[in-house]
Amino acid sequence: MEKLCPECGSKIIGRQDKKFCSDYCRNAFNNKVNRDSKNLIRNTNNRLRKNYKTLSDLNTTGKTKVTRAKLLNHNFDFTFFTSIYTTKTGNTYFYIYDQGYLPLENNYYLLIKKE
């Protein structure tokens, strides 16, 4: 019985347990199968990268106070961060890798960089 490649339909030549005619077809097939999960990861990483760049650009001294409006003007998305740190006094810092922010009163944020 002749086996056909599930990606391109070509005849498969070689070992009996071979499923694809080439590495290209195998990669193309698996990329299609895993597209949705990879898109979620890619989109999340892109959002984290943009947020990180925003914090890095605005926090040039290692400790800066900015308004929420300024962060939003840079398309900062408050739903994406990598970790949360709560101090003994109850302050909650949100981090994107080593760049963090602390919500303050009156829509201000303290931007900090972890040393």
Secondary structure, DSSP 8 states (H G I E B T S, - for coil): ---B-TTT--B--S-TT---SSHHHHHHHHHHHTHHHHHHHHHHHHHHHHHHHHHHHH-SSSEEEEEHHHHHHTT--TT--SEEEE-TTS-EEEEETTEEEEE-STTEEEEEE--
